[in-house]
Amino acid sequence: MPAPIKTQIAYEAFAAVDIRVGTVTRVEDVPHSDKLVRLIVSFGDETRRILTGIKQERANPQELAGRQALFVVNLKPRKMAGEVSEGMLLDLGYADGLVPAPLAIPESPVPDGTRAG
């Protein structure tokens, strides 16, 4: 059964979230972490380090290199496992207790930094 829909929010609250397409250029291990990998992501005019807990969810996280996905880019930097993450990867299923297999991805390639919404 699907989770209940969250409380309604004003459009302005959603509009404040900056979701952009980025290309994962490298996938690196985060030492001393059982869950985290470091994604080096190109957003066209800048590159960011984004930590994500997919190490145990994918047999080969390296397969993400070269792929585009959606990322939240205006979150405050967050320290995780002694490193700073500069955004958040959007994936599907984690919040529902599923192993997130699919990434939120564009249907066809678009320029890095393209905004969603």
Secondary structure, 3 states (H helix, E strand, C coil): CCCCCCCCCCHHHHHCCCEEEEEEEEEEECCCCCCCEEEEEECCCCEEEEEECCCCCCCCHHHHCCCEEEEECCCCCEEECCEEECCEECECCHHHCCCCCCECCCCCCCCCCCECC
